[in-house]
Amino acid sequence: MEQERITMDFLHIQQLKKTYEQQTVFENVTLSLQKGELLSLIGPSGTGKSTFLRCLAGLEGITKGEIKIDGKDMSNVRAEARPVVLMFQQPLLFPHMTVLENVTYGLRIRGIKKKERNEAGLAVLEKVELKDYGNQYPSECSGGQQQRIALARALVIKPQLLLLDEPFSSLDTKLRINLRSWIRSLLKKENMTAVFVTHDRDEASFMGDKLAVMGNKTILQTGSPKEVQERPESSSVTGVTGEGLALEGGVVPAKYLRLERGNPTGENGEKGTVERVWTLHGVVFYRVQLERTSVTVHSKRDLTVGEKIAVTWDEDSFVEYQREKGDNHA
């Protein structure tokens, strides 16, 4: 049964480990994706997320483990022979080449004839809604357009696996929101399997069919964004997702928290002070300072900054951590 499950996975990573100068970057990384699935990888800076992508792309060697793509072992295959494309934080377009020349560069170095590669380049530029920009230069394009050009350059060689390393980090908030929605829709339309690295937990939840949390030199938890946020397996996961109220031994997911005026009447509550009020997508959020921590709660109550309130929850909404005791990676 296990062997059958593995062969069904389009991307299968087993017990991956990477060391550098005798220092462990990550270890015991095991995860899998089906064809067309999008994985968001999130975690603090310095946890090895970018190195992990470079290992998948073949730009870094692995110390131990196995990488399979569509059933084929890629663990020791050279980068140029892997059906993988890695998109970096910056578009890295050639300034002296036109948009079309940039997009078709990968086909050119593969020896594809000019007419054929131009036809392919124009077709993929149409997919990214830039068909009329082929003769322009990168300097004549906006930041968002340059990222779409970089995506077209990645898609034109028809990779089996697309890796995106914080591709929106240099863009302003409005453009990030618009572009991530557009890219997710395109990847789904193309049935592209992809791994997306970001520091933005909202972006990670939006982009991924699956969410993986990286920390303590490994993958701490993988599941749907809803599963990971509402049923974190350890305090380390809660620390990354930032969702809910962390208590001893577990967490109360944010959706179960309530704000009440006055003092808490039972054990399932804490006194607090409203620190900040803001509205997002028509929902009012409150940042509440408690005695030992702070928490964000959405509520329909009309509260003001400085108001003394109580954060309460039902006893059965408490989620106990499953990997906290005796787990080196919890």
N, C-alpha and C positions, 0 to 999 in steps of 0.2 A: 504493500500500500504506500509506504514512504517513497519507494523508487518511482511508483506511478505518479505521485504528487510532484516529485522533482522534475520528471520529464515533461510535465504539463506547464511548468513555469517558463516564461519567455526569458526572464532574467533571473538567474539563481546565483546568489552569493553565499558561500559557505565558509564559516570560521575564518574570515579574512583578518590578517594581521599585517601591520606595517611598523617597522622600527627604523629609526634613523640615528646613526651614531650611538647605538646601544640604548636609545631612548624609545619607548613604545609610543607611537602616535595614536594607534587604535588597535584593538584586538577583539577576537570573538564576534566579529560582525557577520551576522547571518540574516538575510532577507531575500524576498522574492517578489517579482512582479509578473502579472499576466500581460500579454500583448495589448498595447493601447492604454495601459494604466500609467498614471502620473503619480510619482512619489515626491512629496515635499520633505526635505531634510532640514531640520532646525536644531540649533544648539548654540551655546555661548561661543564667543571668539576663542580660537586656539584649541578647539576640540577635534580638529582634523577633518572637517567637512570638505574643504577644498582639496586636501590631500587625498581623501577618499575618491573624489571625482577623478583626480589625476590618475589614480590607480586603475579605475574602471576604464579610462581612456587609453591606458598603456604608457602614459607620460612618466609615471613612477612605477618602479617594480614593487611587487608585493613580497613580504617576508614569508608568509604562510597563507594557505587557504585556496579557494577555488572560485573562479568567475566563469559562469556559463551564460552564453547568449544564444537563444533559440537552440538549446541542446548541445552547442559546441563549446568546448573548453577554450577560453581566451586568456587563461591565467598567465601564459608566457608568450603570447602572440605580440609581435611588434605593434606599436601604435598605428602605423600607417596601414597595417593589414587588418585592423579591427573595424567592424561596421559601426563605429561610434564617432560622434562629433561632440566636442566640448565647446560651449559658448562661454566666454569670459565676461567679467563685469563690464569691461569696455568693448565696444564693437570691433576695435582693431582693424579698421578698414584701411586699404592702401590709398593714400591721398592723391597719388598721381594717376590712379585708375578710375575709369567711370564706374558708375553703379553696376552696370551690366558686367563689366570686366571683373569687378570685385566678386560678384555673385558666382560667376563661372570660373573663378580661379582654380577651384578644386578640380573641376572637370578638365581644365587646361593641363594641369600637372599630371593628370591621369591619361593624357594623350588623346582626349576626345577632340574630334575635328571641330573647327570654328563654327560652321553652320549648325551642327548638331548641338553644341554646347550653348550657342546663342538662343536657339529655339527652346532649349530646356530652361535657360536663365530667364527668358521672357515669360515663360509659363509660370515659373515659381514667383516671379515679381508680380504677376497678376494675382496670385494667391495671397500675397502679402499687401495687395492693393497699392502697388508702386510701379505698375506696368509702364507708365509714362515717364519714369525717372531714369530709365536705362542709360541715357546719354549725359546725365548730370554727374557731378563729382560729389564725394562725401561732404565737402565743406559747404555745399549748397543745400544740404539736407539738415533737418532738425534732429535733435537727440533721439526722439522717438522713431523717426524715419530711419536713422542709422541703425538702431537696434533691429528694426524690421528687415533691413538689408542684411544684417549679420545672420538673422534667422533664415532668410532666403538662401544665403550662402551655405548654411548648414543643411537645409532641406534638399537642395538641388542634387547633392550626391547620394540622396536616399539612404541615410543611415538607419540602422535598425534600433539604435539607442541614442537618444539626445540627452546631453548633460548640460544643465544651465547653472552657472555659478554666479548667483546674485545679479542677474542681467538688468535689473531695474534700479540698482543702488544709486546710480548717478543721476537719476531722473527726478523731477519734482513730483509731489504727491499726486496731483491730479492726473498727470501723464502716466505715472506708475499704475494707478487704478484702471485707467482706460486700456493701457497696453497689456496688463496681465489678463484682463478679461478677454481681450482680442486674441492673445497668444494661446490661452487655454482652449478657446473655441477652435482655433486652427489646428492645434495638436490633436484634439479629439476628432476633428473632421478627417485628419490624415491618419488616424489610428496609430499615432506615434507613441512609443514607450519612452518615458522621460523621467529623469531625476532632477529635481529643482531645489537648489540650496538657497536659503534666505535667512536673515536674522529677524524678519518681520513675522510674528506669529499669526497675524490676521491674513497676511499674504500667503503664508504656508497653508492655512486652513482653506483658503479660497482656491488655491491652485491644485492641491493634491487630492487624489482619490484616497491615497494613504498618507499618513503623517508618521515620520520617524524622528524620534528625539535622540540626539547624540550628546553624550556627556560622559565623564569619568572614563574616557578612552574606549567607549563602546557605544552600541545602540541600546539605549535604555528601554525603549518601548516602541512598538510599531502597531498601527491600527488605523481605522478611519479617524479623521480629525475629531469627530464627535466622541468616539470611544476614548481617545487619548486625553481629551480635555475633561471629559466627565468621569472617567474611571482611570486616573493616573495610578501607576503601579508603585510609585515611590515619590518621596519628597523631592528628589532630584528632577523628576519629570514635572512636578508642580512648579518648581523653581524656574523651569524653562518656559512652560506654557503660560504661567502667570494667571491661571484661571482659578477662581474660587478662594476660599478661606482655608489656609493650611492650619491644621490643629495637630496635636500630638498623635502620631500613628495614622494620620489620614487627612482627608480634606472634605470640605463641603463645597460641591460644584457651585459656580456662580449663579446658575439659574434657580437654585433653591434658597438663596439668601434673600431676606426681607429687611426692609428698613421700617422701624417703628419709632414714634415719638416717645420720649421718656426712657425709663430704665428697663432692662430685660426682666421679665417676670419669672423665668425659669432657668434651668441649667444651660439650655441650648440658646445662648445669647451672650453678647458682649457689648459693653458701653463704648460709644465712640463719638467723634466730632466730625461734622462734614467739612472737608478741606477744599473740595473743588466740585463744581457743577458744570457739565457740558452736555450738548446735544449732538448726536451722531445718527444720521439716517432716521430722524424723527423719534429717536429713543433718548430719554434723559438718563445720564449716568452720574453717579456720585462717587467721589473718592473719599473714603471714610478712614480717619485715623483711629485705630484701636489702641489699647494699652501697650501691646507688644509688636504690632504690625499695622499695615494699612491694607485696604481691600477696595476693589471697584465693584459697585452694585448698580444695576439699573432698576429704576422704580418709577411708578406713576405718582408718587407723593410729591408735593410741592415743598421742598426743603431749601434752606439757605445756608450759605457758608458760615461756619461757626456754630451752627445749631447742634445741640446735644441730642443724640439719638441712640437707638439700640439696633444692632445687627442681630437678627434671629434666624433660626432654621429649625426644621423638624428633625427629631432624633434619627429617623430612618433615612434621612438624606445624606448622612455621614458615610463616606467611602473609605474603607480601611485599606491602607497600603498593603500590597501583596508581596512586595520584594524588599521590604525595609530591613527585616531582622536577618542577620547572618548572611547578607548578600553583598559581596564586595562591589557590585556595580549598581547598587540601589541608590 
